[in-house]
């Protein structure tokens, strides 16, 4: 298959995590970061795009404040889960 799909939600979760992670006193290793992202992404709806136009459409959706609140809430929950249950 030559068409590549991208879950735009990964970008949104990563940006949100980058903006709040510094506020938490916890391990900042790659494993903890990946665990946080995986937990948050599993709790949020995927937003797959295959074209630049599709990506622009999803970017418009992300400007809605409820979308931002939902993403932030799931990232914070994931941070708390990983912080309280270290896997290393």
BAPA-584937 format. One record per atom (N, C-alpha, C, O): residue number from 1; atom name; x, y, z. Coordinates in steps of 0.02 Angstrom, whole numbers, plus 50000, padded with zeros to 5 digits. Example, Ala and Ser with C-alpha at 12.3 -4.5 7.8 and 13.67 -1.06 7.14 Angstrom:
REM BAPA-584937
+------+------+-------+-------+-------+
! resi ! name !    px !    py !    pz !
+------+------+-------+-------+-------+
!    1 !    N ! 50660 ! 49716 ! 50390 !
!    1 !   CA ! 50615 ! 49775 ! 50390 !
!    1 !    C ! 50660 ! 49835 ! 50390 !
!    1 !    O ! 50712 ! 49834 ! 50423 !
!    2 !    N ! 50642 ! 49888 ! 50354 !
!    2 !   CA ! 50684 ! 49947 ! 50357 !
!    2 !    C ! 50645 ! 50002 ! 50394 !
!    2 !    O ! 50670 ! 50057 ! 50402 !
+------+------+-------+-------+-------+
//
This chain:
REM BAPA-584937
+------+------+-------+-------+-------+
! resi ! name !    px !    py !    pz !
+------+------+-------+-------+-------+
!    1 !    N ! 50043 ! 49941 ! 50000 !
!    1 !   CA ! 50000 ! 50000 ! 50000 !
!    1 !    C ! 50045 ! 50062 ! 50000 !
!    1 !    O ! 50087 ! 50070 ! 50044 !
!    2 !    N ! 50036 ! 50105 ! 49951 !
!    2 !   CA ! 50080 ! 50163 ! 49945 !
!    2 !    C ! 50053 ! 50224 ! 49982 !
!    2 !    O ! 50089 ! 50273 ! 49993 !
!    3 !    N ! 49990 ! 50222 ! 50002 !
!    3 !   CA ! 49961 ! 50278 ! 50039 !
!    3 !    C ! 49979 ! 50269 ! 50113 !
!    3 !    O ! 49968 ! 50216 ! 50142 !
!    4 !    N ! 50005 ! 50322 ! 50143 !
!    4 !   CA ! 50023 ! 50318 ! 50214 !
!    4 !    C ! 49970 ! 50352 ! 50256 !
!    4 !    O ! 49949 ! 50408 ! 50242 !
!    5 !    N ! 49949 ! 50318 ! 50308 !
!    5 !   CA ! 49902 ! 50346 ! 50355 !
!    5 !    C ! 49941 ! 50373 ! 50415 !
!    5 !    O ! 49994 ! 50349 ! 50433 !
!    6 !    N ! 49912 ! 50424 ! 50446 !
!    6 !   CA ! 49942 ! 50454 ! 50505 !
!    6 !    C ! 49886 ! 50468 ! 50556 !
!    6 !    O ! 49835 ! 50497 ! 50538 !
!    7 !    N ! 49897 ! 50448 ! 50617 !
!    7 !   CA ! 49850 ! 50464 ! 50670 !
!    7 !    C ! 49870 ! 50533 ! 50697 !
!    7 !    O ! 49918 ! 50539 ! 50735 !
!    8 !    N ! 49834 ! 50583 ! 50677 !
!    8 !   CA ! 49850 ! 50652 ! 50697 !
!    8 !    C ! 49847 ! 50661 ! 50773 !
!    8 !    O ! 49878 ! 50706 ! 50801 !
!    9 !    N ! 49809 ! 50617 ! 50806 !
!    9 !   CA ! 49803 ! 50622 ! 50879 !
!    9 !    C ! 49871 ! 50612 ! 50912 !
!    9 !    O ! 49883 ! 50638 ! 50967 !
!   10 !    N ! 49916 ! 50573 ! 50881 !
!   10 !   CA ! 49983 ! 50564 ! 50910 !
!   10 !    C ! 50019 ! 50631 ! 50917 !
!   10 !    O ! 50052 ! 50644 ! 50967 !
!   11 !    N ! 50012 ! 50673 ! 50867 !
!   11 !   CA ! 50043 ! 50739 ! 50869 !
!   11 !    C ! 50013 ! 50781 ! 50925 !
!   11 !    O ! 50048 ! 50815 ! 50962 !
!   12 !    N ! 49947 ! 50779 ! 50931 !
!   12 !   CA ! 49912 ! 50819 ! 50982 !
!   12 !    C ! 49932 ! 50796 ! 51052 !
!   12 !    O ! 49944 ! 50838 ! 51096 !
!   13 !    N ! 49934 ! 50731 ! 51063 !
!   13 !   CA ! 49952 ! 50705 ! 51129 !
!   13 !    C ! 50025 ! 50723 ! 51145 !
!   13 !    O ! 50040 ! 50742 ! 51201 !
!   14 !    N ! 50069 ! 50717 ! 51096 !
!   14 !   CA ! 50139 ! 50734 ! 51108 !
!   14 !    C ! 50147 ! 50807 ! 51126 !
!   14 !    O ! 50185 ! 50824 ! 51171 !
!   15 !    N ! 50113 ! 50851 ! 51090 !
!   15 !   CA ! 50117 ! 50923 ! 51106 !
!   15 !    C ! 50090 ! 50938 ! 51175 !
!   15 !    O ! 50120 ! 50977 ! 51213 !
!   16 !    N ! 50035 ! 50907 ! 51192 !
!   16 !   CA ! 50005 ! 50918 ! 51259 !
!   16 !    C ! 50052 ! 50892 ! 51313 !
!   16 !    O ! 50063 ! 50926 ! 51363 !
!   17 !    N ! 50080 ! 50833 ! 51302 !
!   17 !   CA ! 50127 ! 50805 ! 51351 !
!   17 !    C ! 50187 ! 50851 ! 51359 !
!   17 !    O ! 50209 ! 50864 ! 51415 !
!   18 !    N ! 50214 ! 50876 ! 51305 !
!   18 !   CA ! 50272 ! 50921 ! 51308 !
!   18 !    C ! 50256 ! 50984 ! 51349 !
!   18 !    O ! 50299 ! 51010 ! 51384 !
!   19 !    N ! 50194 ! 51007 ! 51345 !
!   19 !   CA ! 50177 ! 51069 ! 51379 !
!   19 !    C ! 50165 ! 51061 ! 51454 !
!   19 !    O ! 50169 ! 51109 ! 51491 !
!   20 !    N ! 50149 ! 51000 ! 51476 !
!   20 !   CA ! 50133 ! 50992 ! 51548 !
!   20 !    C ! 50181 ! 50947 ! 51586 !
!   20 !    O ! 50182 ! 50949 ! 51648 !
!   21 !    N ! 50221 ! 50908 ! 51552 !
!   21 !   CA ! 50263 ! 50859 ! 51585 !
!   21 !    C ! 50312 ! 50890 ! 51634 !
!   21 !    O ! 50328 ! 50860 ! 51685 !
!   22 !    N ! 50337 ! 50948 ! 51619 !
!   22 !   CA ! 50385 ! 50981 ! 51663 !
!   22 !    C ! 50356 ! 50999 ! 51731 !
!   22 !    O ! 50393 ! 51012 ! 51778 !
!   23 !    N ! 50290 ! 51000 ! 51737 !
!   23 !   CA ! 50257 ! 51017 ! 51800 !
!   23 !    C ! 50255 ! 50958 ! 51849 !
!   23 !    O ! 50233 ! 50966 ! 51906 !
!   24 !    N ! 50277 ! 50899 ! 51826 !
!   24 !   CA ! 50271 ! 50839 ! 51868 !
!   24 !    C ! 50340 ! 50815 ! 51889 !
!   24 !    O ! 50386 ! 50812 ! 51848 !
!   25 !    N ! 50346 ! 50799 ! 51953 !
!   25 !   CA ! 50408 ! 50772 ! 51980 !
!   25 !    C ! 50405 ! 50696 ! 51971 !
!   25 !    O ! 50379 ! 50660 ! 52013 !
!   26 !    N ! 50434 ! 50673 ! 51915 !
!   26 !   CA ! 50432 ! 50602 ! 51900 !
!   26 !    C ! 50488 ! 50586 ! 51851 !
!   26 !    O ! 50522 ! 50631 ! 51825 !
!   27 !    N ! 50496 ! 50523 ! 51837 !
!   27 !   CA ! 50546 ! 50500 ! 51789 !
!   27 !    C ! 50529 ! 50528 ! 51720 !
!   27 !    O ! 50470 ! 50529 ! 51700 !
!   28 !    N ! 50579 ! 50551 ! 51685 !
!   28 !   CA ! 50568 ! 50580 ! 51618 !
!   28 !    C ! 50602 ! 50538 ! 51564 !
!   28 !    O ! 50619 ! 50563 ! 51510 !
!   29 !    N ! 50611 ! 50473 ! 51577 !
!   29 !   CA ! 50644 ! 50430 ! 51528 !
!   29 !    C ! 50598 ! 50416 ! 51468 !
!   29 !    O ! 50538 ! 50429 ! 51470 !
!   30 !    N ! 50627 ! 50390 ! 51415 !
!   30 !   CA ! 50589 ! 50375 ! 51354 !
!   30 !    C ! 50534 ! 50323 ! 51366 !
!   30 !    O ! 50481 ! 50327 ! 51337 !
!   31 !    N ! 50548 ! 50275 ! 51410 !
!   31 !   CA ! 50498 ! 50223 ! 51425 !
!   31 !    C ! 50437 ! 50253 ! 51458 !
!   31 !    O ! 50380 ! 50237 ! 51439 !
!   32 !    N ! 50446 ! 50295 ! 51508 !
!   32 !   CA ! 50390 ! 50327 ! 51542 !
!   32 !    C ! 50351 ! 50372 ! 51493 !
!   32 !    O ! 50290 ! 50374 ! 51494 !
!   33 !    N ! 50388 ! 50408 ! 51452 !
!   33 !   CA ! 50355 ! 50451 ! 51402 !
!   33 !    C ! 50312 ! 50409 ! 51354 !
!   33 !    O ! 50255 ! 50427 ! 51340 !
!   34 !    N ! 50339 ! 50355 ! 51330 !
!   34 !   CA ! 50302 ! 50311 ! 51284 !
!   34 !    C ! 50241 ! 50281 ! 51319 !
!   34 !    O ! 50187 ! 50276 ! 51289 !
!   35 !    N ! 50249 ! 50262 ! 51382 !
!   35 !   CA ! 50192 ! 50234 ! 51420 !
!   35 !    C ! 50136 ! 50286 ! 51427 !
!   35 !    O ! 50077 ! 50270 ! 51418 !
!   36 !    N ! 50154 ! 50347 ! 51443 !
!   36 !   CA ! 50105 ! 50401 ! 51450 !
!   36 !    C ! 50068 ! 50411 ! 51384 !
!   36 !    O ! 50007 ! 50415 ! 51383 !
!   37 !    N ! 50106 ! 50416 ! 51331 !
!   37 !   CA ! 50074 ! 50427 ! 51266 !
!   37 !    C ! 50028 ! 50369 ! 51247 !
!   37 !    O ! 49973 ! 50380 ! 51222 !
!   38 !    N ! 50050 ! 50308 ! 51258 !
!   38 !   CA ! 50009 ! 50250 ! 51240 !
!   38 !    C ! 49944 ! 50248 ! 51280 !
!   38 !    O ! 49891 ! 50235 ! 51252 !
!   39 !    N ! 49948 ! 50262 ! 51344 !
!   39 !   CA ! 49888 ! 50262 ! 51386 !
!   39 !    C ! 49839 ! 50316 ! 51362 !
!   39 !    O ! 49780 ! 50303 ! 51353 !
!   40 !    N ! 49864 ! 50376 ! 51352 !
!   40 !   CA ! 49821 ! 50431 ! 51330 !
!   40 !    C ! 49791 ! 50416 ! 51261 !
!   40 !    O ! 49731 ! 50427 ! 51250 !
!   41 !    N ! 49832 ! 50392 ! 51214 !
!   41 !   CA ! 49807 ! 50378 ! 51147 !
!   41 !    C ! 49754 ! 50322 ! 51146 !
!   41 !    O ! 49707 ! 50324 ! 51106 !
!   42 !    N ! 49761 ! 50274 ! 51190 !
!   42 !   CA ! 49711 ! 50220 ! 51194 !
!   42 !    C ! 49645 ! 50244 ! 51221 !
!   42 !    O ! 49593 ! 50212 ! 51211 !
!   43 !    N ! 49644 ! 50300 ! 51255 !
!   43 !   CA ! 49583 ! 50327 ! 51284 !
!   43 !    C ! 49551 ! 50382 ! 51242 !
!   43 !    O ! 49495 ! 50404 ! 51257 !
!   44 !    N ! 49585 ! 50403 ! 51191 !
!   44 !   CA ! 49559 ! 50456 ! 51147 !
!   44 !    C ! 49541 ! 50428 ! 51079 !
!   44 !    O ! 49571 ! 50378 ! 51057 !
!   45 !    N ! 49494 ! 50459 ! 51045 !
!   45 !   CA ! 49476 ! 50435 ! 50978 !
!   45 !    C ! 49532 ! 50449 ! 50928 !
!   45 !    O ! 49562 ! 50503 ! 50928 !
!   46 !    N ! 49546 ! 50401 ! 50885 !
!   46 !   CA ! 49597 ! 50410 ! 50834 !
!   46 !    C ! 49572 ! 50459 ! 50781 !
!   46 !    O ! 49512 ! 50462 ! 50767 !
!   47 !    N ! 49617 ! 50497 ! 50753 !
!   47 !   CA ! 49601 ! 50545 ! 50699 !
!   47 !    C ! 49649 ! 50531 ! 50642 !
!   47 !    O ! 49699 ! 50567 ! 50633 !
!   48 !    N ! 49633 ! 50480 ! 50603 !
!   48 !   CA ! 49677 ! 50461 ! 50547 !
!   48 !    C ! 49667 ! 50506 ! 50487 !
!   48 !    O ! 49611 ! 50524 ! 50470 !
!   49 !    N ! 49723 ! 50523 ! 50456 !
!   49 !   CA ! 49722 ! 50563 ! 50395 !
!   49 !    C ! 49767 ! 50529 ! 50344 !
!   49 !    O ! 49816 ! 50496 ! 50361 !
!   50 !    N ! 49751 ! 50540 ! 50280 !
!   50 !   CA ! 49793 ! 50512 ! 50227 !
!   50 !    C ! 49814 ! 50565 ! 50176 !
!   50 !    O ! 49854 ! 50551 ! 50132 !
!   51 !    N ! 49787 ! 50625 ! 50182 !
!   51 !   CA ! 49803 ! 50679 ! 50136 !
!   51 !    C ! 49817 ! 50743 ! 50174 !
!   51 !    O ! 49797 ! 50750 ! 50232 !
!   52 !    N ! 49852 ! 50789 ! 50143 !
!   52 !   CA ! 49862 ! 50854 ! 50176 !
!   52 !    C ! 49796 ! 50889 ! 50190 !
!   52 !    O ! 49790 ! 50924 ! 50240 !
!   53 !    N ! 49746 ! 50880 ! 50147 !
!   53 !   CA ! 49681 ! 50910 ! 50159 !
!   53 !    C ! 49649 ! 50880 ! 50221 !
!   53 !    O ! 49618 ! 50916 ! 50261 !
!   54 !    N ! 49655 ! 50814 ! 50229 !
!   54 !   CA ! 49629 ! 50781 ! 50288 !
!   54 !    C ! 49662 ! 50806 ! 50351 !
!   54 !    O ! 49630 ! 50815 ! 50403 !
!   55 !    N ! 49727 ! 50818 ! 50347 !
!   55 !   CA ! 49763 ! 50844 ! 50404 !
!   55 !    C ! 49739 ! 50914 ! 50422 !
!   55 !    O ! 49732 ! 50931 ! 50481 !
!   56 !    N ! 49725 ! 50955 ! 50373 !
!   56 !   CA ! 49700 ! 51023 ! 50385 !
!   56 !    C ! 49631 ! 51020 ! 50419 !
!   56 !    O ! 49617 ! 51060 ! 50464 !
!   57 !    N ! 49589 ! 50973 ! 50397 !
!   57 !   CA ! 49523 ! 50965 ! 50427 !
!   57 !    C ! 49529 ! 50946 ! 50501 !
!   57 !    O ! 49494 ! 50974 ! 50543 !
!   58 !    N ! 49573 ! 50898 ! 50516 !
!   58 !   CA ! 49582 ! 50877 ! 50585 !
!   58 !    C ! 49611 ! 50933 ! 50627 !
!   58 !    O ! 49593 ! 50941 ! 50685 !
!   59 !    N ! 49656 ! 50973 ! 50598 !
!   59 !   CA ! 49684 ! 51030 ! 50634 !
!   59 !    C ! 49628 ! 51079 ! 50654 !
!   59 !    O ! 49630 ! 51107 ! 50708 !
!   60 !    N ! 49579 ! 51088 ! 50611 !
!   60 !   CA ! 49522 ! 51132 ! 50627 !
!   60 !    C ! 49483 ! 51104 ! 50686 !
!   60 !    O ! 49462 ! 51141 ! 50730 !
!   61 !    N ! 49474 ! 51039 ! 50687 !
!   61 !   CA ! 49438 ! 51007 ! 50743 !
!   61 !    C ! 49476 ! 51018 ! 50808 !
!   61 !    O ! 49445 ! 51030 ! 50861 !
!   62 !    N ! 49542 ! 51015 ! 50805 !
!   62 !   CA ! 49582 ! 51021 ! 50866 !
!   62 !    C ! 49579 ! 51092 ! 50895 !
!   62 !    O ! 49599 ! 51101 ! 50953 !
!   63 !    N ! 49556 ! 51139 ! 50858 !
!   63 !   CA ! 49550 ! 51207 ! 50884 !
!   63 !    C ! 49490 ! 51214 ! 50931 !
!   63 !    O ! 49484 ! 51264 ! 50966 !
!   64 !    N ! 49446 ! 51166 ! 50931 !
!   64 !   CA ! 49388 ! 51168 ! 50975 !
!   64 !    C ! 49412 ! 51158 ! 51047 !
!   64 !    O ! 49453 ! 51114 ! 51061 !
!   65 !    N ! 49387 ! 51199 ! 51092 !
!   65 !   CA ! 49411 ! 51196 ! 51161 !
!   65 !    C ! 49396 ! 51129 ! 51195 !
!   65 !    O ! 49436 ! 51106 ! 51236 !
!   66 !    N ! 49340 ! 51097 ! 51179 !
!   66 !   CA ! 49323 ! 51033 ! 51210 !
!   66 !    C ! 49374 ! 50980 ! 51190 !
!   66 !    O ! 49393 ! 50938 ! 51231 !
!   67 !    N ! 49397 ! 50983 ! 51129 !
!   67 !   CA ! 49449 ! 50936 ! 51106 !
!   67 !    C ! 49512 ! 50945 ! 51148 !
!   67 !    O ! 49542 ! 50896 ! 51170 !
!   68 !    N ! 49532 ! 51007 ! 51158 !
!   68 !   CA ! 49593 ! 51021 ! 51197 !
!   68 !    C ! 49585 ! 50998 ! 51269 !
!   68 !    O ! 49631 ! 50971 ! 51298 !
!   69 !    N ! 49526 ! 51010 ! 51298 !
!   69 !   CA ! 49513 ! 50990 ! 51367 !
!   69 !    C ! 49516 ! 50913 ! 51373 !
!   69 !    O ! 49546 ! 50887 ! 51419 !
!   70 !    N ! 49485 ! 50878 ! 51326 !
!   70 !   CA ! 49485 ! 50805 ! 51327 !
!   70 !    C ! 49556 ! 50777 ! 51321 !
!   70 !    O ! 49575 ! 50731 ! 51357 !
!   71 !    N ! 49595 ! 50806 ! 51276 !
!   71 !   CA ! 49664 ! 50783 ! 51266 !
!   71 !    C ! 49705 ! 50796 ! 51329 !
!   71 !    O ! 49741 ! 50751 ! 51352 !
!   72 !    N ! 49700 ! 50855 ! 51358 !
!   72 !   CA ! 49736 ! 50871 ! 51419 !
!   72 !    C ! 49716 ! 50825 ! 51476 !
!   72 !    O ! 49759 ! 50801 ! 51513 !
!   73 !    N ! 49652 ! 50813 ! 51484 !
!   73 !   CA ! 49628 ! 50770 ! 51538 !
!   73 !    C ! 49657 ! 50700 ! 51533 !
!   73 !    O ! 49678 ! 50671 ! 51583 !
!   74 !    N ! 49658 ! 50672 ! 51473 !
!   74 !   CA ! 49685 ! 50604 ! 51464 !
!   74 !    C ! 49760 ! 50602 ! 51474 !
!   74 !    O ! 49786 ! 50553 ! 51500 !
!   75 !    N ! 49795 ! 50653 ! 51452 !
!   75 !   CA ! 49867 ! 50655 ! 51462 !
!   75 !    C ! 49883 ! 50659 ! 51537 !
!   75 !    O ! 49929 ! 50625 ! 51561 !
!   76 !    N ! 49847 ! 50701 ! 51573 !
!   76 !   CA ! 49860 ! 50708 ! 51645 !
!   76 !    C ! 49844 ! 50642 ! 51681 !
!   76 !    O ! 49881 ! 50622 ! 51726 !
!   77 !    N ! 49789 ! 50609 ! 51663 !
!   77 !   CA ! 49773 ! 50544 ! 51693 !
!   77 !    C ! 49829 ! 50494 ! 51680 !
!   77 !    O ! 49849 ! 50456 ! 51724 !
!   78 !    N ! 49854 ! 50493 ! 51618 !
!   78 !   CA ! 49907 ! 50447 ! 51599 !
!   78 !    C ! 49971 ! 50462 ! 51638 !
!   78 !    O ! 50006 ! 50416 ! 51659 !
!   79 !    N ! 49987 ! 50525 ! 51648 !
!   79 !   CA ! 50046 ! 50544 ! 51687 !
!   79 !    C ! 50039 ! 50517 ! 51758 !
!   79 !    O ! 50087 ! 50488 ! 51785 !
!   80 !    N ! 49981 ! 50525 ! 51788 !
!   80 !   CA ! 49970 ! 50501 ! 51856 !
!   80 !    C ! 49976 ! 50425 ! 51861 !
!   80 !    O ! 50004 ! 50399 ! 51909 !
!   81 !    N ! 49950 ! 50390 ! 51811 !
!   81 !   CA ! 49955 ! 50317 ! 51810 !
!   81 !    C ! 50028 ! 50295 ! 51808 !
!   81 !    O ! 50050 ! 50253 ! 51847 !
!   82 !    N ! 50066 ! 50325 ! 51762 !
!   82 !   CA ! 50136 ! 50305 ! 51754 !
!   82 !    C ! 50177 ! 50327 ! 51815 !
!   82 !    O ! 50221 ! 50290 ! 51838 !
!   83 !    N ! 50163 ! 50385 ! 51841 !
!   83 !   CA ! 50199 ! 50410 ! 51900 !
!   83 !    C ! 50190 ! 50364 ! 51960 !
!   83 !    O ! 50236 ! 50353 ! 51999 !
!   84 !    N ! 50130 ! 50337 ! 51967 !
!   84 !   CA ! 50114 ! 50295 ! 52024 !
!   84 !    C ! 50127 ! 50221 ! 52013 !
!   84 !    O ! 50121 ! 50181 ! 52059 !
!   85 !    N ! 50145 ! 50201 ! 51952 !
!   85 !   CA ! 50158 ! 50130 ! 51938 !
!   85 !    C ! 50217 ! 50123 ! 51891 !
!   85 !    O ! 50210 ! 50102 ! 51833 !
!   86 !    N ! 50274 ! 50140 ! 51915 !
!   86 !   CA ! 50335 ! 50137 ! 51873 !
!   86 !    C ! 50347 ! 50066 ! 51850 !
!   86 !    O ! 50337 ! 50018 ! 51887 !
!   87 !    N ! 50368 ! 50058 ! 51787 !
!   87 !   CA ! 50382 ! 49992 ! 51759 !
!   87 !    C ! 50456 ! 49977 ! 51758 !
!   87 !    O ! 50477 ! 49927 ! 51728 !
!   88 !    N ! 50496 ! 50019 ! 51789 !
!   88 !   CA ! 50568 ! 50006 ! 51791 !
!   88 !    C ! 50596 ! 50024 ! 51858 !
!   88 !    O ! 50656 ! 50017 ! 51870 !
+------+------+-------+-------+-------+
//
